[in-house]
Amino acid sequence: MSGEQSWDRARWLWILALIGGTSFFIAVYQRWDGPAIWAWKATGVGFLALWAAANARGTNGWLIAAALGFGALGDWMLDAIGMLVGAAAFAAGHGIAIVLYLRNRRQGPSRSQTLLAALVVPLALLIAWGLTRAAPADLMGAALAYTAIVAAMAACAWISRFPRYRTGIGAMLFLVSDLFIFAGEGGALPKGVTLWLVWPFYFAGQALIAWGVVKTLSSEARAG
């Protein structure tokens, strides 16, 4: 087995995740709906969760698997049950991810890294408010509360010891995908535009998060 793959116990699950996640854009573009489509939607991040679990070698490994698992559950729930229930599943996953990142804080982050992490939450809340201020108060409140959780996750990922150009950027892409949702729902951007943006940003973000965390933990376990 090559050095790149020697840390990976189940590369086939990673490949299935990429197939599931990238192919689902067909369903997004065609605006298909129904139980089979909801299940298809969950395959990308679902297989990422299974891949992370197959490579888990300790608590941190199981935390990232659980975070991704709640993401896959949220993907299914958003359409099968409803927006608020799906958002609750995602929020649970973000909470687990925050625990993971805080357990793995970067030692001595640079001033610019710390500044960016400090600005992510207030800036995201300001943008979300601007995109949803015309919505009913309860919906705007829910959007801001959820944005705070996602932004906190992204900030913690950015100052974690996991690779910023994979896990850090992946978490930021996840946050951006949610802001695009609010832009479409709030009318700041046509839904015909956000249709092309939300899923690619979201799935790319999840895949980068998973790759950065799982590879780091698995490589360390194999070396040690």
Secondary structure, 3 states (H helix, E strand, C coil): CCCCCCCCCCHHHHHHHHHHHHHHHHHHHHCCCCHHHHHHHHHHHHHHHHHHHHHCCCHHHHHHHHHHHHHHHHHHHHHHCCHHHHHHHHHHHHHHHHHHHHHCECCCCCHHHHHHHHHHHHHHHHHHHHHHCCCCHHHHHHHHHHHHHHHHHHHHHHCECCCHHHHHHHHHHHHHHHHHHHHHHHCCCCHHHHCCCHHHHHHHHHHHHHHHHHHHHHHHHHHC
